[in-house]
Amino acid sequence: MYYFNYTNINRCNTDYNNNTIDHYDLVAARYPVKLTDYYASLVTSADDAIGKQCLPDIRELEDEEQKSDPLSESSLSPVPGLIHRYPDRVVLLVSNRCPVYCRFCMRKRHVGSGEVPMTKEILDTALRYIQEHPAIHDVILSGGDPLMLADASLATILDGIRAIPHVAIIRIGTRVPVTFPERITGDLADLLKRYHPLYINTHFNHPDEITAASRRACNLLADAGIPLGNQTVLLKGVNDSVEIMRRLMAGLLAIRVKPYYLHQMDLVKGTAHFRTSVLTGLKIIAGLRGHNSGLAVPHYVIDLPGGKGKVALLPDDVRFDGNLLTIRTYTGEWVQYGDIIDPQE
């Protein structure tokens, strides 16, 4: 397997402010920094909604309380490159490269650590595992970003999955339409539509990311018959307001992308400065209902630590006790979750 041959990835040498330059190498030594020329062109300052998502921040090094793998993905990996958390679906980590290394990434421990995609041996072992577990009906390609792989590499992986009779659907999680839209070509769309039913979940976090280029990328995929969903992460100082979320969700529908999830920040080491309270997220969902189409209201979810899985947050499934929440999982188990208290609420 090999990666797509791209050239417009840069180190972002633009002097947006002294803090960025002073701490760039210090942060990058632990958490790699990379972004495309396209995404860099959307940044007006290190403090705008785009800059906060992609430019290094010294606070990444100050967060020592959270964990590098809070979702226990390593313990849920029966073979290399595969995560099996839910009975009927698995995640294949086919890449550890992204066009932009998001500063809030749930896999900061993994993304950018080397430039080697999934090897044939690892892929064969993962496919064998799926073949031997007929309860698996849904395979999700993730990483890194699967669409950073070359078309031929993607075809090899997708052919292998489609050869397993009990796999009903394939999903791809990608931020490429947002951060590297020129990667979405007619050839790529034609390749992907050979593997229907195939779904793509992309990752817009702010209305400023909806541009002519990202719209064109989504149109190419939608015209190929690929249903598009979106998973937004709730980020402090980026999109933690009702007004921004209303514009984002309505804008997504206009480019044929269905809002799917609004994620509470995972408790990943190096990302604590992005974390909002759960109450903030609940207020945003309440502010969307009735003001936006029901199609534009995502599920607000927490991916619980310890591999307990995603839980959609509704008032009757959350018990508040100060900053300690008790949340009911999809299995009916009640799990405690330490929230933060926002003095503004």
PERANOR-V392959 format. One line per field, one symbol per residue. ss: DSSP state (@ for helix, = for strand, . for the rest). psi: psi as a letter, one per 30 degrees, with the letter a starting at -180 (. if undefined). burial: b if it has 24 or more other C-alpha atoms within 12 Angstrom, else e. A space follows every 50 residues. Layout:
ss: ???
psi: ???
burial: ???
//
This chain:
ss: ..=.....==.......@@@@@@@@@@@......==@@@@@.......@@ @@@@...@@@@.....=..............=====..=====....... ...................@@@@@@@@@@@@......=====...@@@=. @@@@@@@@@@@@......=====..@@@@.@@@..@@@@@@@@@@..=== ==....@@@..@@@@@@@@@@@@...=======........@@@@@@@@@ @@@@...======....=...@@@...@@@@@@@@@@@=..=.@@@..== ====@@@.====..@@@====..=====.....=====.......
psi: kllkjlfhklfifkieleeeeegeeeeffejlkklleeeeffkflfglee efffkkkffeffjfellfifgheefgjflkgkkjelegllkkiflgklek jkfgkfhffekfilhklkleeeeeeeeeeeefiffjfkkkkabajegfll eeeeeeeeeeeffjefjelkkkkkgefefhfffjleeeeeeeffgkkkkk kaikfkfffjleeeeeeeeeeefggjkklkjkkjkkfeghleeeeeeeee eeefghkjkdkjkkklhkkggfffklleeeeeeeeefekfelkffgjlkj lkjklggflkkkjlefgkkkibgjkkkklfffkkkkkjlljjff.
burial: bbbbeeeebebbeeeeeeebeeebeebbebbbbbbbbbbbbbbeebeebb bbbbbbbbbbbeeeebebbbbbbeebeebbbbbbbeeebbbbbbbbbbbb bbbbbbbbbbbbeeebbbbeebbbebbebbeeeeebbbbbbbbbbbbbbb bebbbbbbbbbbebeebbbbbbbbbbbbbbbbbbbeebbebbbebbbbbb bbbbbbbbbbbebbbbbbbbbbebebbbbbbbbbbbebbbbbebbbbbbb bbbebbbbbbbbbbbbbbbbbbbbbbbbbbbbbbbbbbeeebeebbbbbb bbbbbebbbbbbbeeeebeeeeeebbbbbeeeeebebbbbeeeee
//
